[in-house]
Amino acid sequence: MKDSSRSAGPPVSADARRTAIEAVVRIESDGAYANVLLPKMLAETELEARDRGLVTELVYGSTRRKRALDHVVDRFLVADPPPVARAALRIGAHQLIEMGTPPHAAVSATVQVTPKRFRGLVNAVLRKVATAASAGIEYPSQAVALSYPDWIVARLIEELGEQRAVDALRAMNLPARSQRREDGYVQDQSSQQVAAVVPAARGDLVLDLCAAPGGKSTEIAGRGASVVAVDLHPGRAGLIASNANRLGCSDQLEGNGVAVVVADGTAPPFPRGTFDAALVDAPCSGLGALRRRPDARWRIKPTNISDLAALQRQLLESAAPLVVPGGTLVYSVCTLSAKETTEVIGATGAELAALGFAAPSSSLLLPTADRDGMFWSVWNRGGGS
Ligand SMILES: C[S@@+](CC[C@H](N)C(=O)[O-])C[C@H]1O[C@@H](n2cnc3c(N)ncnc32)[C@H](O)[C@@H]1O
């Protein structure tokens, strides 16, 4: 089983490689979240913009691809190496196998930033990896070649079909690209599509029940509606307020404002029939956005998906009565699993129908090189004038 996603890259500075090794050790040994840790580490360095991009590729890439990389590296090891040596080996192998860095540069520059006592080991193993890479690497299974846990590959193949699943999994091994909206907010294009299906005429009152960091709330407010943006976590709710302030949508009196409320969306503190539209952009496994959170595929477990599906159903059923007759309800998740998408919609069907919601229209966007995977459903509530 061969994987052939290689792209040539410019040389990396020693400081960049050193920072990358330290980050990989902290992600692996301390359980740090890559997308939280790395921006903080980069903010503390004096690296140039180009080197920052390369550190990100080394850390994110070697974290996403660690199962495939370890498969190649482990053939040349007799025992599990200490974390810093493992990190150097992954980063070196990632350059050799995935980034197309010339072997001499990848090996010698990685060895140079490896602690002295592991240099011999890292040098010997990376040389063998370079030879193996130039001969073409065979992987024992699709899950190893694609570098995902077996259960994710098996589940997506079962639910999406082999070709669609493999294309989606491959796309999520690529670096994430986001678009800058007209107002300057950086947001994935699939998220922008979800926000766009929420009606937001001037004078409308819209509920965003799971709103932090406020990407969709601010887009909806930008179209003229007043948005009540709820999030369970006070720290995350603060992000909504700062994004709304920064983007100039914090003025409730003028409309196009975002009012932030810290509350549990399963028990929202609003009367029935308050909102012209409600968005439930629910917490999810993120199986459609794995390129943004490179360590997430190794953390998430099948039981998390069942727990999240129960929460998603509760959130949706809590939001529905808050929508006025004639109003709109939107459910969205950046995941691909049937349990969190079509099964949540199916499970809430009877309750929503009893409230007068017509059958929803649903969309599933699979992840590509340019966008995250996203699922959403839109219901209209009957009885409006
Ligand atoms: C997918 S994110 C929302 C992203 C946001 N809509 C945006 O576009 O920027 C899900 C959010 O739900 C929040 N959350 C989790 N459980 C919640 C609950 N019970 N009630 C309200 N918010 C919750 C999380 O803190 C997280 O910020």
The ligand as an SDF file (V2000), in Angstrom:
LIG
                    3D

 27 29  0  0  0  0  0  0  0  0999 V2000
  -18.3230   23.8560   17.0170 C   0  0  0  0  0  0  0  0  0  0  0  0
  -17.9900   24.9420   18.3140 S   0  0  0  0  0  0  0  0  0  0  0  0
  -18.8380   26.3830   17.8000 C   0  0  0  0  0  0  0  0  0  0  0  0
  -18.1370   27.1910   16.7440 C   0  0  0  0  0  0  0  0  0  0  0  0
  -18.8210   28.5270   16.4930 C   0  0  0  0  0  0  0  0  0  0  0  0
  -20.2090   28.3600   16.1460 N   0  0  0  0  0  0  0  0  0  0  0  0
  -18.1340   29.3190   15.3900 C   0  0  0  0  0  0  0  0  0  0  0  0
  -18.5230   29.2280   14.2310 O   0  0  0  0  0  0  0  0  0  0  0  0
  -17.1840   30.0550   15.7020 O   0  0  0  0  0  0  0  0  0  0  0  0
  -19.0160   24.3230   19.5810 C   0  0  0  0  0  0  0  0  0  0  0  0
  -19.0850   25.1950   20.8070 C   0  0  0  0  0  0  0  0  0  0  0  0
  -20.0700   24.6170   21.6760 O   0  0  0  0  0  0  0  0  0  0  0  0
  -19.7290   24.9280   23.0000 C   0  0  0  0  0  0  0  0  0  0  0  0
  -20.5180   24.0460   23.8820 N   0  0  0  0  0  0  0  0  0  0  0  0
  -20.2470   22.7950   24.2940 C   0  0  0  0  0  0  0  0  0  0  0  0
  -21.2550   22.3210   25.0560 N   0  0  0  0  0  0  0  0  0  0  0  0
  -22.1800   23.3150   25.1310 C   0  0  0  0  0  0  0  0  0  0  0  0
  -23.4280   23.4460   25.7840 C   0  0  0  0  0  0  0  0  0  0  0  0
  -23.9430   22.4540   26.5210 N   0  0  0  0  0  0  0  0  0  0  0  0
  -24.0890   24.6100   25.6650 N   0  0  0  0  0  0  0  0  0  0  0  0
  -23.5930   25.6420   24.9240 C   0  0  0  0  0  0  0  0  0  0  0  0
  -22.3940   25.5650   24.2830 N   0  0  0  0  0  0  0  0  0  0  0  0
  -21.7050   24.4110   24.3790 C   0  0  0  0  0  0  0  0  0  0  0  0
  -18.2310   24.7530   23.0430 C   0  0  0  0  0  0  0  0  0  0  0  0
  -17.6630   25.4880   24.1080 O   0  0  0  0  0  0  0  0  0  0  0  0
  -17.8200   25.2780   21.6620 C   0  0  0  0  0  0  0  0  0  0  0  0
  -17.4230   26.6130   21.7590 O   0  0  0  0  0  0  0  0  0  0  0  0
  1  2  1  0
  2  3  1  0
  2 10  1  0
  3  4  1  0
  4  5  1  0
  5  6  1  0
  5  7  1  0
  7  8  2  0
  7  9  1  0
 10 11  1  0
 11 12  1  0
 11 26  1  0
 12 13  1  0
 13 14  1  0
 13 24  1  0
 14 15  1  0
 14 23  1  0
 15 16  2  0
 16 17  1  0
 17 18  1  0
 17 23  2  0
 18 19  1  0
 18 20  2  0
 20 21  1  0
 21 22  2  0
 22 23  1  0
 24 25  1  0
 24 26  1  0
 26 27  1  0
M  CHG  2   2   1   9  -1
M  END
$$$$
